[in-house]
Amino acid sequence: MKITLGIGTVLTVLCFAVGSLISQQPPANNKTAQPPANSKTTQPPGKTAPAPEKKPATKTDPARKTQPAASSSETIVTYTFDGVRIEGDYYPAPEGKEKSTPCLILLHPVGPKHFNASRADFDKLPAKLQQQGYAVATIDFRGYGKSKTVESKFWNTHRPKTRVLDVIEAKDYATSLELFELMYDLTALKIWLNTKNNAKECNSHVVGIIGMEQAGLIAMAWAANEHTDNYRSRNRSMLNTSGGGFNNPNFGNTGFGNQGLNNQGFGNQGVQGNNPGGNIPRFEGEDIVCIIPISTSNRLNEPLSLAAMERWITFLRERQVATMAMYGASDKESVAFWNKASSWVKPANDKYRFKNSGVKTFKTSLTGMKLLMNDTLDVPKALEDYLVEALKKTGESRLWSEQTGQDRPTPIDIQRLLLR
């Protein structure tokens, strides 16, 4: 039997079904019963209520505030005693820790093989070292990068080598005597860092130096001069002594040259000759904590006297300046030199006193910047670890104080440093 339903009948059935569903829902204002405010939810036996989920703290980690921005730097502009404009970059100390932050100086390669070198060769390394907690300074040495302009007084002590009298080039500094003039640039930089110290932006009483190839040799010679040059005395009364700093016969030849290794004449006894009170002077070199020569030998274009280098290194050792040479095991020139010089930086019978001095080799033939920037050899990590021990920890005992020494760039008696 076939039953036919009209449209009206279908609609009636649908309306009835919807009405039935609605009637089964609870009233709109009928809320689900909640336990009293002071009642505790009963847990099944043997189970404890889960701890409420802790929301992460929304406050900024204070430690982050002490770190500078990765790209924060300012341009260094300073002038040497002979009128060379030196330009560089300064990566300031972490915010909030300025007065406890040591200074770290990076020196690019120099010499005939590196006429195109500049501070830019360090790439991102200065910013990385800044993030590790150092106030980092890099410069272009005279004739390199952006340090090529000079004042007119420059020609009072130099012969023009180019037709452009206000410009110098790296090729103008090819011999060892000419390259030693780059020490003037380091003196100007240190004075610039002292102004930052006195502005309470760093602690320039704690200084480390990384010198690439021949720049490492220049750094060691400069550090020795900083410990002995009368012009670099912290005692202002000594700055204008008769005859000037390196012209003082007691201070110069007797002190540095012949009696250097007995720890009397090299620095102190010479000055005492013109100081009747007998007070031991203090020198700017006291601020230098460590030197890291990388791929450095005794060649400054031509080979230097080993006797002169032994004087510098052993004297610095006795003044508690740590020297840690880093080079490739297949770098023949560096290996030959440091096989001899390793005993100068760290005597075999006195390993503990000079624990931050020595040599570190890497299984490679790479040299200079290629060695420094090679992550596969862990050179950056080795450098980072060494700086923590030699610069940061040593510097913790040197509290910030105002720099009161020489505040103008001065000449250096290069011949005095090279006495045979």
C-alpha positions in Angstrom: 0.0 0.0 0.0 1.5 3.3 -0.9 1.0 6.2 1.5 1.3 9.8 0.2 2.0 12.6 2.6 1.3 16.2 1.7 3.7 19.1 2.2 1.6 20.4 5.1 1.9 17.1 7.0 5.7 17.0 6.6 6.1 20.5 8.0 3.9 19.7 11.0 6.1 16.6 11.8 9.3 18.6 11.6 8.0 21.4 13.9 6.9 18.8 16.5 10.4 17.2 16.5 12.2 20.5 16.9 9.9 21.5 19.8 10.6 18.3 21.6 14.4 18.9 21.4 14.1 22.4 22.8 12.0 21.3 25.7 14.8 18.9 26.8 17.4 21.7 27.3 17.9 23.2 30.8 16.7 26.8 31.3 19.0 29.5 30.2 19.5 30.9 33.7 20.0 27.5 35.3 23.8 27.5 36.1 25.8 24.3 36.8 26.2 23.9 40.5 29.6 25.1 41.8 31.2 23.9 45.0 31.3 26.5 47.8 34.1 29.0 47.6 35.8 27.6 50.7 35.3 23.9 49.8 38.2 21.9 48.5 37.8 19.6 45.5 37.9 16.0 46.7 40.6 13.9 45.1 40.4 10.2 44.7 42.4 8.3 47.4 46.2 8.1 46.7 46.2 11.0 44.3 47.2 14.6 44.9 46.1 17.6 43.1 48.4 18.7 40.3 50.4 21.9 41.0 49.0 24.9 39.3 50.9 25.8 36.1 53.4 28.6 36.6 53.5 31.3 34.0 56.9 32.4 32.8 58.1 35.6 34.3 57.5 38.6 32.1 60.3 40.7 33.5 63.5 41.2 31.4 66.5 39.2 32.6 68.8 41.8 34.2 71.8 40.0 32.8 70.7 40.9 29.3 70.9 44.6 30.1 74.6 44.3 30.7 75.3 43.2 27.1 75.8 45.9 24.4 74.1 45.7 21.1 76.1 43.4 18.7 76.8 46.2 16.3 77.4 49.0 18.7 80.7 50.8 18.0 82.1 54.3 17.6 84.9 55.6 15.4 88.3 56.3 17.0 90.1 59.4 15.8 93.4 60.3 17.4 96.7 61.9 16.4 100.3 60.7 17.0 103.1 62.9 18.2 104.3 63.3 14.6 100.9 64.3 13.3 99.5 61.1 11.8 95.7 60.8 11.9 94.9 57.4 13.3 91.4 56.0 12.7 89.8 52.9 14.3 86.7 51.4 15.9 85.8 51.2 19.5 83.3 48.6 20.8 82.3 49.8 24.2 82.0 47.9 27.5 78.8 46.2 28.5 76.2 48.7 29.9 76.4 48.8 33.7 79.8 47.2 33.9 82.0 49.8 32.3 84.4 50.4 35.2 85.2 46.7 35.6 85.6 45.9 31.8 89.1 45.3 30.5 90.3 46.8 27.2 91.4 44.5 24.3 93.4 45.9 21.4 93.4 44.1 18.0 96.3 44.8 15.6 96.1 43.8 11.9 99.1 42.4 10.0 101.7 44.9 8.6 104.7 44.8 6.3 105.4 44.2 2.6 103.1 41.2 2.3 100.1 43.1 3.8 100.0 46.5 2.3 96.3 46.1 1.8 95.6 45.1 5.4 93.3 47.1 7.7 91.2 46.7 10.8 88.4 45.5 8.5 90.2 42.2 8.2 89.0 41.3 11.7 85.4 41.2 10.3 83.0 40.3 13.1 85.6 39.3 15.7 85.6 42.6 17.6 81.9 42.5 18.1 82.1 38.8 19.3 84.8 39.8 21.8 82.7 42.7 22.9 79.8 40.3 23.6 82.2 38.3 25.7 82.8 41.2 28.0 85.6 43.4 26.7 86.0 47.0 25.5 87.5 46.3 22.1 89.7 48.8 20.1 90.9 48.2 16.6 92.9 50.7 14.5 94.4 51.1 11.1 98.1 51.6 11.5 99.7 54.6 9.8 99.6 54.2 6.0 96.9 51.4 6.2 93.1 51.6 5.7 91.8 55.0 6.7 95.0 56.2 8.6 96.7 57.8 5.6 96.5 61.6 6.2 99.0 63.6 8.1 99.4 67.1 9.5 102.1 69.4 8.1 104.4 68.9 11.1 104.8 65.3 9.9 107.3 66.4 7.3 109.5 68.0 10.0 110.8 64.5 10.8 110.0 62.5 7.6 111.1 62.7 4.0 108.3 62.7 1.4 108.0 59.5 -0.5 105.1 60.5 -2.6 104.0 63.6 -4.5 101.0 64.0 -2.3 102.3 65.7 0.8 99.3 65.1 3.0 99.0 61.4 2.4 101.1 58.4 3.4 100.9 54.8 2.3 101.7 51.4 3.8 104.5 51.0 1.3 106.2 53.9 2.9 106.9 51.6 5.9 108.8 48.7 4.6 112.0 48.4 6.6 112.2 47.3 10.2 113.1 50.8 11.4 110.2 52.3 9.5 107.8 49.7 10.8 108.8 50.4 14.4 107.3 53.8 13.9 104.0 52.1 14.2 104.6 52.0 17.9 103.7 55.8 17.9 100.2 54.8 16.8 99.8 52.5 19.8 100.9 55.2 22.2 98.2 57.5 20.8 95.6 54.8 21.1 96.5 54.1 24.7 96.0 57.8 25.5 92.7 57.7 23.8 91.6 54.7 25.9 92.7 56.5 29.0 90.2 59.3 28.2 87.5 56.6 28.0 88.7 55.3 31.3 88.5 58.7 32.9 85.0 59.0 31.5 84.2 55.8 33.4 83.5 53.9 30.2 86.1 51.2 30.7 89.1 50.1 32.8 92.2 51.0 30.8 94.4 49.8 33.8 93.7 46.3 32.3 94.8 45.9 28.7 95.3 42.9 26.5 96.8 43.0 23.0 96.3 40.6 20.1 98.9 41.2 17.4 98.8 39.5 14.0 102.1 38.3 12.5 104.6 41.2 12.5 102.2 43.4 14.5 102.7 41.0 17.4 106.4 41.9 17.4 105.6 45.6 17.3 103.3 45.0 20.3 106.0 43.4 22.4 108.5 46.1 21.6 105.9 48.8 22.4 105.1 47.1 25.7 108.7 47.0 26.7 109.0 50.8 25.9 105.8 51.5 27.9 107.6 50.0 31.0 110.8 52.0 30.6 110.3 55.2 28.6 110.6 58.3 30.9 108.0 60.0 28.7 105.6 57.3 29.7 106.0 57.7 33.4 102.9 58.1 35.5 104.9 60.5 37.7 104.2 63.9 36.1 107.3 65.3 37.8 109.4 63.0 35.7 107.9 64.1 32.4 110.1 67.2 32.0 113.4 66.0 33.5 116.5 67.4 32.1 117.3 65.9 28.7 114.0 64.3 28.2 113.0 60.7 28.7 115.1 58.6 26.3 117.9 61.2 26.2 118.7 60.5 29.9 121.9 58.5 29.7 121.2 56.6 32.9 117.8 55.8 31.8 118.6 54.9 28.2 121.8 53.0 27.4 122.8 51.8 30.9 119.3 51.0 32.0 117.7 49.3 29.1 120.7 48.1 27.1 123.3 46.6 29.3 121.6 46.0 32.7 118.2 45.2 31.4 117.9 41.7 32.7 118.9 42.4 36.3 115.6 44.2 36.9 117.3 47.4 38.1 118.5 49.5 35.3 116.0 48.5 32.6 113.4 50.8 33.9 113.8 51.8 37.5 117.4 52.6 38.2 117.8 54.8 35.1 115.0 57.1 36.3 116.3 57.1 39.8 119.5 58.6 38.5 117.6 61.9 38.0 115.3 61.3 41.0 117.3 62.0 44.2 114.4 60.8 46.3 114.9 57.3 45.0 111.2 56.7 44.5 110.5 53.9 42.0 108.5 55.5 39.2 105.3 53.9 37.7 104.9 53.5 34.0 102.0 53.2 31.6 103.2 49.7 30.9 101.8 48.5 34.2 98.4 48.5 32.5 99.4 45.8 30.0 98.3 42.4 31.3 98.9 40.1 28.3 100.1 40.0 24.7 99.0 37.3 22.2 101.3 37.3 19.1 99.7 35.2 16.4 102.0 33.7 13.7 104.8 36.0 14.9 108.5 35.4 14.3 111.5 37.6 14.8 111.1 39.0 11.3 110.0 42.6 10.9 110.5 42.5 7.2 114.1 41.5 7.9 115.2 39.4 10.9 115.7 41.2 14.2 118.3 40.6 16.8 117.4 37.7 19.0 119.3 39.4 21.8 117.0 42.4 21.6 113.9 40.3 21.5 115.1 38.2 24.5 115.5 41.5 26.4 112.0 42.6 25.7 110.3 39.3 26.4 112.2 38.4 29.6 111.7 41.9 30.9 108.0 41.8 30.2 107.8 38.4 31.9 109.4 39.8 35.1 106.9 42.7 35.0 104.1 40.1 35.0 103.0 40.7 31.4 101.9 37.3 30.1 102.8 36.3 26.6 101.0 33.5 24.8 102.2 32.8 21.3 99.7 31.0 18.9 100.8 29.6 15.6 100.5 26.7 13.2 102.7 23.7 13.7 103.7 23.9 10.0 104.5 27.6 10.1 108.3 27.2 9.9 109.3 30.7 10.8 107.1 30.9 13.9 108.2 27.4 15.0 111.9 28.2 14.6 111.6 31.4 16.6 109.3 30.2 19.4 111.4 27.0 19.9 114.0 29.4 21.3 111.7 32.1 22.7 109.4 29.7 24.6 111.9 29.5 27.5 112.0 33.3 27.6 108.2 33.6 28.2 108.1 30.7 30.6 111.2 29.2 32.1 111.1 25.4 32.4 111.8 25.6 36.2 109.1 28.2 36.9 105.9 27.0 35.3 103.4 28.0 38.0 104.5 31.6 38.4 104.0 32.3 34.7 101.0 30.0 34.1 99.4 32.4 31.6 102.5 32.5 29.4 103.8 30.0 26.8 103.0 28.8 23.3 100.0 27.1 21.7 100.3 25.4 18.4 97.6 24.1 16.0 98.0 21.3 13.4 97.9 23.5 10.3 100.0 25.5 7.9 97.6 28.4 8.1 99.0 31.7 9.3 97.7 35.1 10.5 94.1 36.0 9.8 93.4 32.6 8.1 94.5 30.9 11.3 92.7 33.2 13.7 89.4 33.0 11.8 89.4 29.2 11.4 86.6 27.7 13.5 87.5 24.1 12.6 90.8 24.4 14.5 89.1 25.9 17.6 91.4 28.9 17.4 88.6 31.3 18.4 87.6 29.1 21.3 91.2 28.8 22.5 91.5 32.6 22.3 88.3 33.0 24.3 89.4 30.6 27.0 92.8 32.2 27.3 91.4 35.8 27.6 89.2 34.7 30.5 92.1 33.4 32.4 94.8 35.9 31.5 92.8 39.1 31.1 89.5 38.9 32.9 90.6 37.0 36.0 93.8 38.9 36.4 92.0 42.2 35.9 89.6 41.4 38.7 92.2 42.6 41.2 92.8 45.9 39.4 90.0 48.2 40.4 89.1 51.2 38.3 90.9 54.5 39.1 91.5 57.7 37.2 94.4 57.7 34.8 96.8 60.5 35.8 99.8 60.0 33.6 100.9 61.4 30.3 98.0 62.8 28.3 99.7 63.7 25.1 101.5 61.5 22.5 105.2 61.3 22.7 108.1 60.0 20.6 109.9 56.7 21.2 113.7 56.1 21.0 113.7 53.2 18.6 117.5 52.8 18.7 117.4 52.4 22.4 115.0 49.4 22.0 117.3 47.9 19.4 120.5 48.0 21.4 122.5 44.8 20.7 
